[in-house]
Structure formats: C-alpha cells, structure tokens
Amino acid sequence: MVRTKDPAVRAMLIERAAQMLAAREPITLRSLVAGTGVSTMALYTYFGGMDGLWKAVRQEGFTRLAARLATIPATADPVTDLTALGAAYLANALANPDLYRVMFEAGFELEDAAAADETLHYLVQGVERATAAGRFRAGVDPLELAVQSWTIGHGLASLVVTGPLPEAALGHGVPLLTALFTSAGDDPGRCRSSVERGWSPAV
C-alpha cells in the first residue's frame, strides 16, 4: 500500500529548515528531524533529498508572498494600490521572517524559477495602472519603477526583519515612496495622501 503524503509534515519540515538556516544552525538529516516525530526518510519521501528541500524552502517563501500580494484589490486609486502592494510585501516579511531570509540569502534554486518574477509583476502592473490613469507621466518604464519601489520595500524589510531597525522604521516607507512616485510625475500632495492610505492597512 502506498502511504499518502501528509501536507502538514511537508510544511513542518520546510518551516524547521528555514528556522535553522536563519539561526545559522548546522543542518543534517538527523538534526532537521530531531524532535519532530518523523524519520530521516521523510526528507526523501517529501523532497527527494536535501537539495529538494532547499528548493522547496525558497519556493514556499515566494508562494506565500504571491498569495499575500494577490489579496490586494484594485481600487479607483492606483497609487494607493501600488503602495498597498509594498505594504503587503513588508507584512509578509514580518509574518514569515525565517522564510524571508532564505528567499534572498540562500543559494538554492527554486522549484519554479518564474515564481520570483511573478511577484515582481504585481508591481509592474501597478505602475502600468497608475500611468494609464495619468498619475505617472507617459514614458515611465514600468519595470524600472517597479524595481525601485521593490528596492525600498526590500531595504526596509531587511533592516527590520534582520535586526538593526525597530518596526517603527517601516514608517519611512511613506516619504520614500512619495518621493519616488512624485519623481515619476504624480502630484506631491495627492501622492502623499494616496501613499498614506495604501501604507496604513498592512504595515
């Protein structure tokens, strides 16, 4: 009889691996399953070995990020929506700090290499909506502005999640994004209001 795989076991091993990596603990088959109630064979059953586990850990980070970004609705204010995507990025990092570290620090391939690009595409679409609505000037490169926006979010998340800055520092996102979006052509006062609305719910 073929034993049915338990998704909870797979998720537990991914979480444990992420926590151990973030804590810089030495990871072996035995140390990974120690105290979990599963055997070392579980690594082969669920991941085909350690390499498969590392891929799954990174993939889980991007999967959760994509799921969080997908919850942001489109409203009548595309700049608010674009800001809300950045806020959701930060909220996801704070909710999943171990996976967040592994997403960008670990040198392991992804199970689906397009996963990271898909999360960035949410921001690209947000820029395109704001441009189409006349908030950003024509000719703005959607990918370039999306990357600049992501850089702000990633910088804040990294500094808060990894330690040196308190969560209160996330408030810097409002003036930083306002300056970025104003440079793309948005009206300063209107931009500030939109950014404040988008930033508040998730951060």
N, C-alpha and C positions, 0 to 999 in steps of 0.2 A: 504494500500500500504506500502511495506517495503522500508524505506528510505535507499538509497545507502550510504555506508560509504565513507567519503572523506579522502584519504590518507594524504592530506595536514593538516587536522585537527589533525590526529593522530601524525604526525611528529611534529607539533607545540606544542602539549601538552608534548611530550617527551622532546623536547628542553627546554621548560619552566621549567619542573620539574628538569632537570639536572642543569639548571642555578640557581634555587632556592636552591637546595641541596648544590651546590658548594659555594653559598653565605651564607649558614647556615641560610636561611630564614625559618621561621615556615611554614609548608605546610599543608593546609587543602583543602577540596574540593573547598571551596569558594575562598581561596587565589590563588589557582592554576589557576582557570579560570578567575579571576578578570582582566578585561580589554582585554580579548581575543575575546569577542563576542560570546562565546559558553556557554552553561549552564552546571551546575554540572552533569547533566545526561550524558554528553558526556563521562565522565570518565567510566561510566558503559557501554555505547554503544561501546566504543572502547577497553576497557581493562577489563571490568567486575568488576571494583572497583580499589581501591588504590593499593592493593597488585599486581594486574595485571599490573598496570602502572609501578611500581618499577622494576618488571621483564623485562618489555619492554624497560625501560631506559638502564639497563645494557646490554641487548641483542643488542640494537642499537649500543652501543659502540663497541662491538666485531664484529658486522656486518660491520661497517664502516672500522674497522681495517683490517678485512679479505679482503674486497674489495680493499683496498689500497695495501695490500701485493700481491694480485693477479695481479696487474699491473706491477710487476717487472719481466722482461723477463729473460729467461735463455740465457746466452752468453757463449762464449768459456772460460771465466774466472770464475770458480765457487766461488772463494774467493771474487771477486768483487760483484758477485750476492748476496752472503751471507751478505756482508756488506750493499748492497743496501736495503736488507730487513730490516736491523736495522735502516737505514736512513729513510725508509718509515714508520717504527713504530714511530719514532720521529716526522716526518712530520705530521702524523695522529694525534698525541697527541697535537701538536701545532695548528692544524686546528680545533680540536674539544676538547678544554680544559675542558669544563664542563662535557662532556660525559666521557672524560678520567678519571677525578677524580672519577666519580661514578662507573666506571668499576671496580676499585680496592678498593675503600673505603666503598662503600655501602654494607650493609649486606643483600642484597636481592638475591634470587635465579635467575637463568637465565631461560628464556623460553626454551632454548635448552642448556642443561648442557655441551654438547660436543663442543660448539662454541669456548670457550677459548682454548681447546686442539687443535682445528683445526688451530688456528692462530699459535700456537707453532710448529705445524707440518711443516709449511713452513720452519722454521729454521732447523728442524731436517733433512728435505730433502736437504737443502742447505749444511749441514755438510756432509751428505752422498755423495753428488755430489763431494765435494772437496776431500773427502777421496778416492773415486773411481778414481779421476783424479791424484792421487798421491801427492796432495798438503798437505794433512794431513797424518800422519803415520797410518799404519794399526793398528787396535785395539782401536782407539779413539772411545769413547762412543758417538754416535750422539746426544742422548738426553741430556747427561751431558754437552756437549759443547754448544748445543743449549740453554740450560738454562743459562749457564754462559754468553753467548752472549746477551740473553734477559735481564739478570740482569744488564749488562752495559747500555743497551738502556733504560730500565725502570728507572734506577737510574738517568741518565741524564735527561730523560723526566720529572720525578717527581720533580727534583730540579729546572728545568726551568719553567715548567708549574705552579707549586705551589708557585714559588716566589723567593727564595733566590739567584738564579743564573741568569745572563742575558743569552740571546740566544747565545752569543759568546762562552759560556761554552760548547756548543754542539761540538765544535771542539776537545774537549778532547776525543771524540769517536775514532778518528784516532789512537792515540798512545795506547789507551786502547785495542781496537780490534786487533791492530797489535801485541801487546804483547800476547794476548790470542791465536791468530791463530798461532803465532810463537811457542808458547808452545805446540801447537798441531802438530808441525812438519814442518810448512811452512818455506821456506827460508826468512830470515828477510827482505832483500832488495826487493825481489819480492812481499812479503806480503805487505809491506808498500805501494808500488805502486798500488797494487790491492785494498787495503782498501781506499786509497785516491780517486781512481776512483769511487768506489761504494758509498763513503760518500758524495761526492760533489753534485750530481744532486738533491738530495731530501732534504738536510739539508742546 
